[in-house]
Amino acid sequence: MSEIKIRLADFDDPDVQLIVAENLRDLSERYGGTGDDTPITGKHFTPPDGAFLVAELDGSIIGSAGWRRHGTADAELKRMFTLPAARGRGVARRMLAAIEDSARSAGCTRLILETGDKQPEAIALYESAGYVRIEDFGFYAGHEGVLSYGKPL
């Protein structure tokens, strides 16, 4: 049986950008528009101020997640996604734990995130992992349907 591996990746790598495009396509289907207009560059995910991770199975990327520094002590989760064909295998939970470990190792004391009310599977994951609602922040603060969460690291 093949093992899912999680590794550090370059956000600007063409293979990584393919799963990011799938993520945005999924968000667009749920919310319309481009899916997410938050300004993001590869530099945001460069250590020590961020990191981007991928999950691989048999050499193919099946999941992704990154964090970028938000202020001095917070890390913001971005681009958390698992391909539909790979869901139900615990990929997202493992990615979330890896992101938490990475941000903690970089000195961050809290992980924060924005999600939306049309992503019940994401909400369930975050809440089951100990995330609680916080005041909205960032690009979508004040937008209808935005749900912001945080968790001490």
C-alpha positions in Angstrom: 0.0 0.0 0.0 1.3 3.4 -0.9 2.1 5.9 1.8 1.1 9.6 1.7 4.1 11.8 2.2 4.1 15.5 3.3 6.9 17.7 2.2 8.0 21.3 1.9 7.4 22.7 -1.5 8.0 25.9 -3.5 4.7 27.7 -4.0 5.8 28.9 -7.4 6.6 25.4 -8.7 4.4 24.6 -11.7 3.2 21.3 -10.1 2.2 23.1 -7.0 0.4 25.8 -9.0 -1.7 23.0 -10.6 -3.2 22.1 -7.2 -3.6 25.7 -6.2 -5.6 26.2 -9.5 -7.8 23.2 -8.5 -8.3 24.8 -5.1 -9.4 28.1 -6.6 -11.7 26.3 -9.1 -13.3 24.5 -6.1 -13.8 27.8 -4.3 -15.1 29.5 -7.4 -17.8 26.7 -7.8 -18.8 27.3 -4.2 -18.7 31.2 -4.0 -18.4 32.4 -7.6 -15.8 34.8 -9.0 -12.1 33.7 -8.9 -12.6 31.7 -5.7 -10.3 33.8 -3.6 -8.9 37.3 -4.4 -6.6 37.4 -1.4 -3.2 38.8 -2.6 -0.7 35.9 -2.3 2.8 35.5 -3.7 5.4 32.7 -3.3 7.4 35.0 -1.1 4.7 34.8 1.6 5.5 31.1 2.0 9.3 31.5 2.4 10.9 30.4 5.7 11.1 31.8 8.3 8.0 33.8 7.5 6.0 31.1 6.0 6.0 27.6 4.4 4.1 25.7 1.8 3.5 22.0 2.1 2.1 19.4 -0.2 0.9 15.8 0.3 2.0 13.3 -2.3 0.8 9.8 -3.1 2.8 7.8 -5.6 4.6 11.0 -6.7 1.5 13.0 -7.4 0.4 16.0 -5.3 -3.0 15.3 -3.7 -3.1 18.0 -1.1 -1.7 21.4 -0.2 -1.5 24.0 2.6 0.6 26.9 3.5 1.1 29.4 6.2 2.3 33.0 6.2 3.2 35.2 9.1 0.5 37.6 10.1 1.9 40.1 12.5 4.6 39.0 14.8 3.2 36.0 16.5 0.4 34.7 14.3 0.6 32.4 11.3 -2.2 32.5 8.7 -3.3 29.3 7.1 -3.8 29.6 3.3 -4.6 27.3 0.3 -5.6 24.3 2.4 -7.0 21.8 -0.1 -7.3 18.1 -0.9 -8.1 16.8 -4.3 -11.7 15.2 -4.3 -10.3 11.8 -5.3 -8.0 11.8 -2.2 -10.6 12.9 0.4 -11.6 10.6 3.2 -8.0 9.4 3.9 -7.1 11.9 6.6 -4.9 14.1 4.3 -6.4 17.4 5.4 -6.0 16.5 9.1 -2.3 15.5 8.5 -1.7 18.6 6.5 -3.2 20.8 9.2 -1.0 19.1 11.9 2.1 19.6 9.7 1.3 23.3 9.2 0.8 23.8 12.9 4.2 22.1 13.6 5.9 24.2 11.0 4.5 27.5 12.2 5.2 26.6 15.8 8.8 25.8 14.9 9.1 29.2 13.3 8.1 30.8 16.6 4.4 31.5 15.9 2.1 31.1 18.9 -1.3 31.0 17.1 -2.6 29.8 13.8 -5.5 31.8 12.3 -7.6 31.2 9.2 -10.5 32.4 7.1 -13.0 30.0 5.6 -16.5 30.4 4.4 -20.0 29.1 5.3 -20.2 27.0 2.1 -17.3 24.8 3.2 -18.9 22.6 5.9 -16.2 19.9 5.6 -13.5 22.6 6.4 -15.5 24.0 9.3 -15.9 20.5 10.7 -12.2 19.8 10.4 -11.1 23.0 12.0 -13.6 22.8 14.9 -12.7 19.1 15.6 -9.0 20.1 15.7 -9.6 22.7 18.4 -10.1 25.9 16.4 -12.5 28.5 17.7 -14.2 31.5 16.1 -12.2 34.7 16.3 -12.9 38.2 15.1 -12.7 38.4 11.3 -9.4 39.7 9.9 -7.6 40.0 6.6 -8.8 40.4 3.1 -12.4 39.2 3.7 -13.0 40.8 7.1 -16.6 42.0 7.1 -17.7 40.0 4.1 -20.9 38.0 4.4 -20.4 34.3 5.0 -16.7 34.6 6.2 -15.8 32.6 9.2 -12.5 33.2 11.0 -10.9 30.8 13.4 -7.8 30.6 15.5 -5.9 28.1 17.7 -3.0 28.6 20.1 0.1 26.7 19.1 
